[in-house]
């Protein structure tokens, strides 16, 4: 079963890498590669779930973990592609919060009803309170120091 896990993780990593490079316009045939990467990622998830795991609980946990990884990768793409500080911080703030929550919920499902899942619940509650507040405080401080938002036609910062 260990080799199935290694193959599944490898397929998911290759799919995520090709998706990331395709979305950053590094590859020539971008849409084709993003489609292939999505299929590779899905095959990796299916292998991890169907062949290497035990049941519906593990399937649900893997799906939550994969969704969290997707949102975090999307936040990184937003950080690299958006034109200014405010839009970059908005993308990373939202996607990182949602991605971390999905990952923590996936870990809670995987651990079952135990003291670990109670601790993870408090970690998730902290994420829901701290990340949006920190993002707001950073944006407010940047605006107060005079950093102007980007407007269409302005050069990228």
C-alpha positions in Angstrom: 0.0 0.0 0.0 2.9 2.3 0.5 3.8 2.3 -3.2 0.3 3.3 -4.1 0.5 6.2 -1.7 3.8 7.3 -3.2 2.4 7.1 -6.7 -0.7 9.0 -5.8 1.2 11.8 -4.0 3.6 11.9 -7.0 0.7 12.3 -9.4 -0.9 15.0 -7.3 2.4 16.9 -7.0 3.1 16.7 -10.7 -0.4 17.8 -11.5 -0.2 20.7 -9.1 3.2 21.8 -10.5 2.0 21.7 -14.1 -1.1 23.6 -13.2 0.9 26.3 -11.4 3.5 26.7 -14.3 0.7 26.7 -16.9 -1.3 29.4 -15.1 1.9 31.5 -14.8 2.3 31.4 -18.6 5.6 29.5 -18.4 4.5 26.8 -20.8 3.5 27.4 -24.4 0.2 25.5 -24.7 -1.2 26.7 -21.4 -4.8 25.4 -21.6 -3.8 22.0 -22.8 -1.3 21.6 -19.9 -3.7 22.9 -17.3 -6.2 20.3 -18.5 -3.7 17.5 -18.4 -2.6 18.7 -14.9 -6.1 18.7 -13.6 -6.7 15.1 -14.9 -3.3 14.0 -13.4 -4.3 15.6 -10.1 -7.7 13.9 -10.1 -6.1 10.5 -10.9 -3.7 11.0 -8.0 -6.6 11.7 -5.7 -8.6 8.7 -6.9 -5.6 6.5 -6.5 -5.1 7.7 -3.0 -8.7 7.3 -2.1 -9.8 4.2 -3.9 -6.7 2.0 -3.8 -4.7 3.1 -0.9 -7.2 4.0 1.8 -9.7 2.2 4.0 -13.2 3.8 3.7 -15.5 6.7 3.3 -13.9 8.6 6.2 -10.5 8.5 4.7 -12.0 9.4 1.3 -13.6 12.5 2.8 -10.4 13.4 4.6 -8.4 13.2 1.4 -10.9 15.3 -0.5 -10.8 18.0 2.2 -7.0 17.9 2.2 -6.9 18.2 -1.6 -9.4 21.1 -1.6 -7.2 22.9 0.9 -4.1 22.4 -1.2 -6.0 23.7 -4.2 -7.1 26.9 -2.4 -3.5 27.5 -1.2 -2.1 27.0 -4.7 -4.7 29.4 -6.0 -3.7 32.0 -3.4 0.0 31.6 -4.5 -1.1 32.1 -8.1 -3.0 35.2 -7.1 0.0 36.5 -5.2 2.2 36.2 -8.4 -0.3 37.4 -11.0 -2.2 40.3 -9.5 -0.9 43.9 -10.1 -0.7 45.6 -6.7 -0.4 45.1 -3.0 -4.1 45.2 -2.2 -5.3 42.7 -4.7 -2.4 40.3 -3.9 -3.1 40.5 -0.2 -6.8 40.0 -0.8 -6.1 36.8 -2.9 -3.7 35.4 -0.4 -5.8 36.3 2.7 -9.0 34.7 1.4 -7.4 31.6 -0.2 -5.0 30.9 2.7 -7.8 31.1 5.2 -10.1 28.8 3.3 -7.3 26.4 2.4 -6.1 26.2 6.0 -9.6 25.6 7.2 -10.1 22.8 4.7 -6.8 21.2 5.7 -7.6 21.3 9.4 -11.1 19.9 8.8 -9.5 17.1 6.7 -7.2 16.3 9.6 -10.2 16.4 12.0 -12.1 13.9 9.9 -9.0 11.7 9.6 -8.3 11.7 13.4 -11.9 10.9 14.3 -13.7 12.0 17.4 -10.8 12.5 19.9 -8.9 15.1 21.8 -6.8 15.8 18.7 -9.9 16.8 16.8 -11.0 19.1 19.6 -7.6 20.8 19.5 -7.9 21.1 15.7 -11.3 22.7 16.1 -9.8 25.4 18.2 -7.0 25.9 15.7 -9.6 26.3 12.9 -11.5 28.8 15.1 -8.2 30.8 15.6 -7.6 30.8 11.8 -11.1 32.1 11.2 -10.5 35.0 13.7 -6.8 35.8 13.1 -6.3 35.6 9.4 -9.0 38.0 8.2 -8.2 40.4 11.1 -4.5 40.4 10.2 -5.2 41.0 6.5 -7.5 43.9 7.3 -4.9 45.5 9.7 -2.2 45.2 7.1 -4.3 46.7 4.4 -5.5 49.5 6.7 -1.9 50.3 7.7 -0.7 50.3 4.0 -3.5 52.7 3.1 -2.8 54.9 6.1 0.9 55.2 5.0 -0.2 56.4 1.6 0.0 53.3 -0.6 -2.5 54.0 -3.4 -4.5 51.2 -5.0 -3.8 50.2 -8.5 -6.1 51.5 -11.3 -6.6 50.2 -14.8 -3.9 51.6 -17.0 -1.4 52.2 -14.2 1.9 50.2 -14.4 2.1 47.1 -12.3 3.8 47.5 -8.9 
